[in-house]
Amino acid sequence: MDPDEAQAQLERATRESRRAEARAARLAREAEAASEAAERTAREAAAIAAQIQRAEADIAATRARFSLARTDRAAIAARLAERQQPLARLTGALQTTARRPLALSALQPGSLKELVYVRAVLDSAIPQIRSRTAALRSDLDAVKRLEQSASDALEALRQNEQTLQARREELAELETRQRLALREARSTASREAERALALAEETRDLDGLMGRIDAAASLRRELASLPGPVMRPANIGEGGAVSSAAAPDPVPSASPTTAAAPPRDFQLPVQGRTLAGFGERRDSGLRSTGLALAPVPGAQIVAPATGRVVFAGPYRGYGRIVIIEHAGGWTSLVTGLERTTVGVGDEVIGGSPLGSASRQEPSITLELRREGEPVNPLQFLG
């Protein structure tokens, strides 16, 4: 891994680990405070999903640290090899001189004079030798520290992988309990799922599917905003207009004109390197209407915000997708999932598990729409 890329990954993963830890703590507190079993279970699942994302971020950060340690170690090793060459030659010359007996030098003409010269050279060279060997010792100590850092990173990686596996098993067990609890209430959801699949078959592309779903959502909001039936007077024989108190107040309209932002718990469904930003031109020449991310293989995918699942399943060319309808005319689309754990009709909160990314070059796309119009999701992130 390139050092700059490793450093960027380390910073990104460290930042996401802190955020996931905060989300997990908040959701755990909300789960404890929840009075209804369904809400408590939903928040427990979201808290576990946040813990999974934290473990994934910790693993990515650890791998980046290990890569940086190896890069630094290689650089120091190259510097050591360069510095050791002249010192090795000098050490060899000194050893040759040291093997020459003083008595033999006295018997040879001019040897004493040469010996004085050698001594003078040694007196001037020794400080340089000490200085260079001190630098070498410092580099050797740095190598030892980097080797220990790499060893610690590998141990942390092993522990984080164990934590990740434990959290995934915990989430799978909780999801199994949820499925059993919701099995009896699936009849209505099954009919909705069939209608959603029919819509998918009728549409030629993803934009068409989103348009049909947005139109259905708008119709539901219009029906919900209609006033209820006029209450019959207690005494039908009494004249006069019906009291205004007799008629129930109309349901407040959920028109998006009253909502400037999506739900407060809006977040990215997964963290990763940005492949395409909102508005960027794609290979096809069209501008991107969402945000494409490259997470770690098999990453946990969560709901961007509170809402209701209106489509969940495979869609041609996009892997498995999940479409969530939020209050105020907002709709979010998550594509590229390898596995989904939600169904049509499920109520989700921000952070609820939706499924997992592919284990082969994963790419997750998030689209956020308001009244059918794509908007940049990054402007709503804290």
N, C-alpha and C positions, 0 to 999 in steps of 0.2 A: 504494500500500500504506500502511495506517495506520502511523504511527511506532511505536506500541507493538507492533503485530504484527511490524513489520520488526525491531525490537530483539529480540523473542522468537525470531524465526526466525534472526537472526544468532547469538544465544547457543546455540540448539539445534544449528544447523548446525556451528558451531565445535566444540562438544563432540563431535558425532558424527564430525567429520573427524579429531579426535585419536584417538578410539576405533578408527575404521576403519584409521588409519595403524598403530596398535599391533597390530591383528589381522593386517593384511597382513604386517607384519614377523615376527610370531610364526609365521604359517603358512608364510612363505617359509623360515624357519629349519627348521621341521619337515619341509618338502618336501626340503630339502637333506640332512636326516638320515635320511630314509626309505630303507629298503633295497629295498622292493618297488616295482616300477614303477607298479602300480595305485594304491598309497597315495600315492606321490610325485605322480602326475598329479592325484589328487583334491585334495591339499593345494595344488598349484600353481593349480588352478582356483579354489579357495576364496580363495587369496591375491589372484588377479586380481580376483575378485568384490569383495573388500574394497577394493582399489584403485579399482574403479569406484564403490563407495559413497562412498569418500573424495572422489573427483572430483565426484560429485553433491552432496555436502555443501559442498564448496568453492564450487561454482557457486551454490548457494542462499545461502551466506554472502556471496558477492560481490554478488549481486542485492540482498540486504538492505542492504549497505553503500552501494550506489549509490542505493537508495531513500532511505536516511537522509541521504545527502549532498544529494540534490535537495530534500528537505524542509527541511533546515537552510539551504540556499541561498535557497529561497523566503522563509523567515522573515527572513533578513538583508536580502534585497532589499526586503521590505515595510518593515522598520525603516529602511533607508536612504532610501526614498521619503518616509517620515514626517519624518525629520530634515532632509532636503534642502530642504523647502519653506520654513521660516523663514530658513534660510541663504541661499537663493536670493533672497528678498525683500530681506534685509539687504545682500547683495552688489549687487543692483541699485541700492539707494539710495546705497550708497557710490560706485558707478560714476557715478551722476548728479552727486554732489557733487564727485567728482574731475574731472569735465569742466568745472567752473566755474572760470575763471581768477581768481587772487588779485587781479590789478589791477582786474578788474570788480567784485569784492567791495568794494574800497576806495572806488570811485566811488558805490556805493549806500548811502543812509543806513541805519544799523543793521546793515549787512552784516558789519562787523568783529566786532560783538558776537555776531552769530549764528555767525560763523566760530569764535569762541572757544568758544561752546556746543557746536558740532559737534565741535571738537577734544577737548573734555572728554568728550563722549559716546563718541567713538572710543577715547579712552584707557581708558574703563571697559568698552567693548564688545569690544575686541581680545582680551583674555584669554579672554572667553567664546567668541569666534569660534575662537580657537586650541584651546580645550578641546573644542568640538563638532566641529571639523574633525579633531582627533586621534581622536575616537571614530569619525568617518566613515572615516578612513584605516584604522583598525583593522578596521572592518567590511569595507572593500574588500579588505584583505589576507585576511580570513577567507573572503570570496567566492572569491578567487583560489585559496586552499588547497582549498576545497571543490570547485572546478572541476577542480583537479589530482587530487584524490581520486577524483572521479567518472570522470575520464579513466583513471586507474590501474585503477579497478574494471572498466571496460570492457575494458581490455587483459588484465587477469587473467581476466575472463570468457572472452575469446576463447581464451586459452591453456588454461584448464581444460576448455573444450569440445573442444579438439583432443586433450588428454590423455584425456578420457572416450572419444572416438571411437577413439583408438588402443587403449585398454584393452578396449573392446568387440570390436574386431576381433581382438585377441589371444585373448580368451576364446572367440570364435566358432571360431577356428582350433583351439584346444585341444579344444573340444567336438566338433568334426568328427573329430579324431584319436581321441577317446574312443569315439565312435559306431562308427567303423570297427573298433576293437579289441574292442568288445563285441558286434558283430553276430553272431558265431558262437555266443555264449553266450545269445542271446535266445530260444531255443526254450522253455525253462522259463518265462522271464519273460513270454513271449507268452501262455502258458496262464494264468498268474496274472492278467495284464491282462484276459483275457477273463472270468475269474471275477469280477474287480473290477467290470467293466462290467455283468455280469449282476446283481451286488448293487445297483449303482446304479439299474438298471431296476426292480428289485423294491421298492426303498424309495421312500416317498412324499416324504420330506424329508431334510434333511441330518442331523438328529439320528438318524433311522432308519439312515442309512448308517453313521454313526459307531458306533452301537450294534452293528450287524452286524459291522463290522470289529473292534471291541473284543472281541466274543464269539469271533471267529475267533482273535484274538491270545491270549485266555485259554486256548482249547483247545490252541493250539500250546505254550504254556508248561506246561500240565498234562502234555502228552505228553512234553515235554523233561525234566520232573522225575521221570518214572518210572524205576525202576532198570533197568539193562540185564539181559540174560539171564544165568542162573547158569552159570558155567563148568563144563564136564564134568571130573570128577576125572581125573588122569593115569592112575590104575589103578582101573578101575571095580569091580574085585573087592574092593578094600580097604574095610573097614567104616569106620564113624565118619562124623561129620558133615563136610560140606565146609568146608574152611578158609575163614575169613572173608576171607582175603587172596585167595582164588580168585575171589570175586565183585567186580566193579568197583564203585567207589563211585558212588552215584547222582549224576546231574547236579544241581548245586545249583539249587534252585528260584529262579526269577526273579520270585517273588511280590512285588507292590508293597509289601507290608507291610515289606519289608526296605529299601525305598528311600524316604527322606523327601523327596528332591528329584530333579528330572530330571537328565540328564547335565550334567557340569560346564561344557561348552562352550555351554550354553543362552544364546540371545540373541534379540533381535527380528529378524524376517526383513527388516525395512526400517525406516528412520526417517522420521518425518513428524509433522504436527500430529495430535493425538488427536481423533478424531471421536466416539468413544463408548468409555467406560471399562468395565471389567468390572463387571457388576451394574447398569449404568445402564439405565433404561427406554428402549426404542426406540419409533419411531412406531407400531408395532403394539401397544404396551402391554406386550410381553414384556420381560423383563430380558435384557440382553446377556450372553452366556456367553463372550465373548472381548474382544479389544481391537481396535478399528477405527482405522486410521491413514490419513492422507491424504499420501502421498509425492509427490515430484516426478513429473511425467508420464514414463512409460517407465522408472521406477526399477528398479534391479537388485534382485531378490528372492532371498534365500538361505535355506538350511535353518536352522531354529531350533536344532537340535542333532543329534548323531550318531544315526543310525538307519537304517531301511530303508523305502523308499517302498512303500506298499501300495495307493495309488490316486493317479493323476495324469491329469487330463483335464477336459473340460467337465462341469459339473453344473448342472442347471436353476436359473437365477436367481442363480448365484454366479460366473459366468464360469468360468475354469479353476481347479481346486482341486488341492492336493497334500496327501495324508495320509501322515504319517511315523510309523512305529512305533518307539518307543525302548525301551531296556532298563528293566526294573523296572515294567512295566505302564503306561508313559506313552505318550501319543499326542498328536501335534500336528497341527493343521489350518490350512492357509493358503489363503484364498480371495481371489478378485478378480484373479487373474493374467490377462494377455492372451495370454501365451505361456509354455509350459513346456518345459524342456530336460531333464527327467528322465522315466523310465518306471518302471512297476511292477517291483519287484525290485532297483532300484538301491540300493546302499549309499552313504549320504551322511555327511559329517561336518558339524559346526557351521560354517556359513559357505559350504557348497557352493552353487553357483548352482542355483536352481530355475527361474528364468525372469524375466520382466519384467512390470511393472505396465502398466495401460492408459495410453494417451497422452491420453485424454479423461476428465478428472475422476476420477483413480484413487482407489480405496478398497481397502485391503488389510486383511483381518481375520485375526487369529491366535487360535486356540483351543488351550488346553492342557488335556488330560484325564488323570486318573489313575484307572484301573479304570472308565473310562467317565464319571466325574464331573468336570465342568468346574472348574478352579481358576484363580485369578488369576495370569497369567504374570508380572506386575510384581514379585511377591514373590520371584522367583528371579533377578532381574537384579541384577548387581553395581553 
